[in-house]
């Protein structure tokens, strides 16, 4: 996504491994006594408008609190029942739902997907017949992610599945970790085919209902609960973002939940699939959900590199000698993080209503609940990000200045028209009083001219710069263009 500041974080692991980090002695009995002040300080540093935090150990809630605003404009404060989009933390719900079907002997995780969804169509017919449920849940099919295809398009699940045939193979199967939300839509559709129920109904009935997660939903229109609004932060002010469109990829990132319900979700997994004395997921299936599938990289301290892996909707790493299970969730203005120390029966959840970095906060919560010295992971990260933001701020202001003082576009009408692409939705270039606008996935963006046939739009919340390179236009009209966004170059014809 557009927030480049957070990208520098991935390059700081080596720095953290060798830098001098300030530690603070922690007494496990009162380790959360000053946490509220710590949380507010982090929120101010990272420009987080609203946040909810919980720490669970076994069947006990060690710490839980909420902070800040669900609506800055209305000064509405976050409560224990304020809904946040949990984004990709939804994936573990999907793999848990499939685990229930496995317990019922209706699916096998090692079986080929095409046995459960015969309509599957991929570019490569061999891959089409080979990929398994485990492959799609662990992102090891070798198919590109394809975010540019569905993001903001408001596709149905079927429309998303129909687009799978356009995904390129970028690595051999089971040879690389390539994150793919579209394949979780496939996983959710397998649930629908086997259970005979809509995905959302199945997860609600088989998971949410027995856990009494009564405020958790896939559809905000069907709840009366208050929800947090999404925000971005730039030029020293918060800006309310458009609500994220999560249709079509519900099994990958469609759940809205609050800190109270997510506490129940954490306790369920710490209890290894049980609610009170009732087993929802078998011990065998719970072991599979806690088991890594494949190695994913080496962006960790040297002594813990071997723990970096991914499983069935959950990542794996290590912290100070303890095994960690975790997943982030990012959904158009919301960031969440769930994490477990399974051997210590500890779980945490952090929910926010902006795009932000939460791992330093996660590690601090681990230090506190374990009664360890508190390592200051935050300072080197925020220092680097602030420097990066200064550079981005200058670049962004230069771009925005172009839109405040656009040059007159000569012969603008020859660029106007509807342009189509077989993979993505059509786009429209509109001419209004010799000013051009791009309509992309229902949103209109002003265009400024960079060169004779090159124009730029700018999206502050998601895409950043969007470039349109028109075919060398004749005096009358342009026959097509190349749309550049999300690292892709897509060819459109008029």
N, C-alpha and C positions, 0 to 999 in steps of 0.2 A: 504494500500500500504506500501512500504518499509520504508518511512520516519518516523521513530519512534519518532523523536524529537517532531513532532507536536502533538503526542498523549498525551504528558504530559500536554498540554494546557487544556484538558477537566477536569483535576483534579485541576485546579487552580481557579475555580470560587469561592470556599469558601475562598481561600486566598484573592482574589480581594475584596470580600465582607467585609473583616475585616481589610485588610492592610491599612496603611497610604499612600494615593495616592496624589501625588503632583498635584495641580490644578493651572491653569493660567487664569487670567482674560481675557475675550474675548470681544471685541467690535464687534457687529454684522455687523457694516458697513465696517470694514476692516479686518474681521476675516480670510480672505484668503490671506492677503497681504504677509504673511511669509510662505504660505503653500509649495511653491516650495522647500524651504530649509528643511522643515519638511519631505517632501516626499523623498528627496534625502537621508536624514539621515536614514529614515526607510529602504530604499532600500539597503543602505550599511550594516545596521544591519542584515537584513534578506537575504542578497545576492540575490537580485532581479535584473536581468539584464535589463529588460524592463518593462514599466508600462504605463497604460493610466487611467485617472481618470476623472469622470464627476459628478457634483452635479446639480440637477434640482429642481426648485421650481415652481409648477404650469406649465405654458407653457414657462418658462424662464430658460435658462442655467445660473446658478449662477457662476459656475466655471468649467473649462475644461482645461486639459493640458496632455502632454505626456512626458515621461522621458526614458532615457537609450537607450538600443540597441535592435533591432530586430534580428541582427546578430552580435555577438561579434567578430567573425573572420574577417568579412568584415567592421566592424565599421559602420554598417548601423543603423541609428537612427530610433526609433519608430516615426511614424507620426499619424495624426488623421485617416488615412485610412489603417494603419497596421492591418492585421487580426490576431486575437487570437482565439484559441479554447475556447469556453465558457463552455464546458462540460455540467454538469447537469443543468445549467441555461437554457438549451434547453427545459427542461421539461415543463416550463411555456408556451412555444410556442405550445407544444403538447396539453396541456389542453385548451389553447385558441382556437386552431383549432377545438377541440371537442366541445367547447362552441358554435362555429359558426354552427356546425351541429345540436346542441341542439336548437339553435334559429330557425333553419329551420325545426324543429320538426322531424328530422331524427334519433335522438338518445335520450335516457333518461339516465341521469347519475345514476339513481337508478335501472336501468334495468340490468338483468344478462348479463354478457359478452358473454355467449354461444349463446344468441339470435343474436348477431352480428358476432360472429366467431364460427360457429358450430363445426369446426375442433379442438377446444381446447381439449387437453388431459393432465390431471394431474394425479398424483398417486392416489389421493382420488376422486372418482367419485361424491361424495356428494359436496365437495368443488368446483369441476369442474362446477357444475350446479348452485352454490350459489353466487360466487363472482360477484360483480358489477363493473361498470366503476369507480365509486367513490372508491371502495376498491383498485383497481390496481393503481390509480393515487395517493392515499394517503398512500400506502405501509402498508396496514393493512390486507393483505390476510392470514398472518401466514406462508407463504412460505419463505424458506431460500433465501438469495440474489443470490447465484450461480455465483459470479464473476469468480471463478476458471474455470467455464465451457466455457465462451465466451471470456474472456480477452485475447487479442492478437491472437485469433484463426481465425480472418478474416471471420467469418461466415456471410451468408446472413441473412436477417430478418427471412425468412422461416426456416432456420437451427436453429436460436435461438429459435423460437417458437416450433420446434420439440424437443428441449431439455427441455422444461418446464415439461414434464412428469417425469423427473428425480429429480426434486426439492423436497426436504423433507419438510414436515410440521413441524415447530418448535414451533408453538403457535396456539391457537384457532383463528379462523377468527375474526377480529375486536377487538382483545384483546392485540395486541402488534404492535409497530412500527418497521418493519423490511425492511430496504431499499432494493429495488429490481429493477435494471435497466432492466432486461429481460421483466418484465411486462409492462414497457413503450414501448418496441417493440410491445407488444400485443396491447397497446393503439393506436400506430401508424398504426398498421395493420387494426384495426377497422376503422380508418379514410379512409384507402385505400378501404376496402370492401364497405363502405357506400357511399363514394364519387365517386368511380370508377376511381380514379387517384392515382398515386404513392404518398406516404406520402410527399416526398420532393417537388413534384410538387404542391400538395395541399397547404402546408404551404407557399410556395413561392407565389402562386397565390392569396390566400385568406388573407395572413397576410403580408408578406414582400413587395409585390407589392403595395398595397394601402398605406402602411406606408412609401413607397419610401426608403426602406432599401436595396438600390441597390447593396451594396458591400457585403451583407451577403449571405453566401453560405453553402451548405452541401458538396461541392466537390471542393477542392483546384485546381484540374486539370482543372476545368472549369472557373477559374478566372485568370485574368492577374494581380491582385493586389498583392502587396508585403505582405508577412506574416512573423510573428515572429517565429523564431526557438525556440524549447524547450530546456531548460538547467537544469542540476542539479548542485549542488555545494558540493564538498567534497575535503578534503586534500588541502584546500586553493586555489582551482581552479574551474572554471566553466567547465563542460563537456557537450557537445552537445548530446542530447538524440535522439533516433530514433523517427520519427514522429508517433504520436499515431494512431492506427488502430481503427477507429470509425464505421466501417461497421457492420451492423447487429443490432446496438443499436442506430441508428440515432435519433429515437424519444426520447431517454434518454439523449443523449449527443453529437449529431453530428454536431452542428452548429458552423461555424466560422464567427466572426463578428468583426467590429471595433468600436471605441468609438463614432464615429459620428452616426452610425446606431443604436447603443445601446441607445444613447440619444433619438432618435426617439421612440424607444420601451418603454423607461421610460415615455416619455411624453404622449404616447398613453394610458398607464395604469393610469397615473395621470388624464387624461381627461376622464376616466371611459369608455373606449371603442370607443372613437371618434377620427377621424382625420379631423381637421377643423370642418365642420358641418356634416360630414358623419359618421353615426354609423356603426362600423364594428362588434361590439359585444354589445348585448343588456344590459341595466342597470341591469336586473335580473341576467343575466349570469355573469356580472362583480361582482355583490355582492357575487355570489357563489365562484368566483375565489379569493375573498378577505376574505372568511370565513374559519376558522379552521374546520377540520373534527374530529381530536382526539388528546388527550393529549399525549405527547411524552416523558416526563421526567422532572427531577427536577434539572438539572445542571445550575441553575441560582441563583441570589441573592434571599433570602427568600421572599422578598416583591414582587417579580415578577415571582415566580415559576409557578403560575397558567396560565401565558401567553405562556408557552412553548408548542407548538402544531404544527401540520402539516396539510396542506390542499391539494389542487389539484395542486401539483407541486411547492408549496411554503411553507416555514416554517414560524412560527410566534413566536415572543418573545416580549420583551419590553425593553426600554432603558430610564432611568430617567423619568419614568411615561408615556412615549409615546409608543403606540403600534407599533411594527416593523414587517414588512414582509420581508423575505430575502431568498436567496438561494446561496450556493456556487457551483462552477463548477470546477472539477478536471479532467484533461484529459492528462495523460502521459507527464507531463512537463509544463502544463499550470494550473493556478489557477485564477478563477474569482469570483467576489462577486457582486450580485445585492441586493439592499435593499430599502425599502420604509418606510416612516412614513406616512401612508395613511391619517390620520386625519389632518396632516399639509401639505399635497400635496407636499411631498418632496421625491425625489428618488436619489440614487447614484449608480454608477457602477465603479468597479475597475477591470482592466484586467492586468494579468502578464504572463510572459513566464517562470515560474518555479513553483515548488511545494512549497507553502509558506502559511503563516498565515496572514489573512487580517482583522480580526474582530476588533483589536485595531485601525487600520486605519479607518474602518467604523465608529466606535464610535467617533473618532476625527472629521471626516467629519460632523457627526450629531451635535456635540458640536458647530462647527463653523457655520453651516447654521442656527442653532437655536439661536445663540448668547449666548450660555451658557459657563460657565467655562470649560476649557479643562482639563478633567481628564486624568491623565497619566496611561492609561491601559497597555501601551506597556512595561514599564520597568520591572514589575514583571514577565511578560510572557517571554520576551527575556532573562532575567537573568536565569530563569529555563531551557529554551531551550538550552542556551549555556552550562550549566552544563551537560545536557543530551547529547549534541553533543560531549562533551569531552569523556564521557563514550563510546558512540557509535564509536567515532573515534578510540579509543584503540582497541575495539572489531573488527571493520572493518579492521584495519591494520593487526591484527593477522590473520584474514581470508585471506586477500590478500597475506600475506606472504606465506601462504600454497600453493597458486597458483604460486608464483614466484619460489618456491623451492619444487616442487612436488616429492613425493617418487615414485620409480619405481613400477609399478603395475604388479605383477606376474600373469600369466595366464589370461591376460586382455581379450583375445579373447572370453573366455567363458561367459563374460558379454554382449558382443556385440549382436545387433539384433534389430528388430522392435517389440515394445510392444504396445498392443492395450487395450483400455478401452472403454466401451460402451457409456460413457458420453462425454469424451473429445477426441480430435484428437490423433492419434497415435504418439508415441515418438520413437526416434531412439537413441540407444547407439552405437557409432562408435568407432572402434579401429584403431588408426593411429600411427604406430611406437611405439606400446606398451603404448600409451597414449589414454585415453578414453575421448570422447566428448558426451554431451547430445544435441540432436536436438529437441527442444521443440517449437512448433508453428513457425517453420521456422528459429529460432535463434539457433546458436551453442554455447554451453557453455563448457569450459574445466571442467573435473571432477578430484577431488582429493580424495584419499582413506582415510576414517576416521577409518574404521575397515575392517575386511576381506570382508564383503559383504555390507558395507555402504559407499556410495560415496556422495560428496557434489559438487554442482555447485553454482555459486554466480552471481546474477544479481544486479548491482549497482543502476539501475534506478527504478525498480518496485518490484520484488519479494524478494530481499535479498537472504537469504540462501534457496537453493532447495536441499532436501535430497532424495536420491534414496536408498532404502533398498531392496536388491535383496533377493529372496528366497534362502535359503541355497543351494548354487550351488554345483552340482556334479563336478567331474573332467572334464566333457565335456562341460556343459552349464548350464545356469540359466533358469528356466521356467517362471519366472515372477518377479515383483518388486512392492514395495509400493512407490509412488511418494508423497512427502510431500511438499506442497507449499500453500501459502495463507490460512494457518490454516486448510488445508484439508489433508486427507490421502486417496489417490486414488490408487486402485488396478489395475495393468496392467498385462496382460498375453502375453507371447511371441507368 
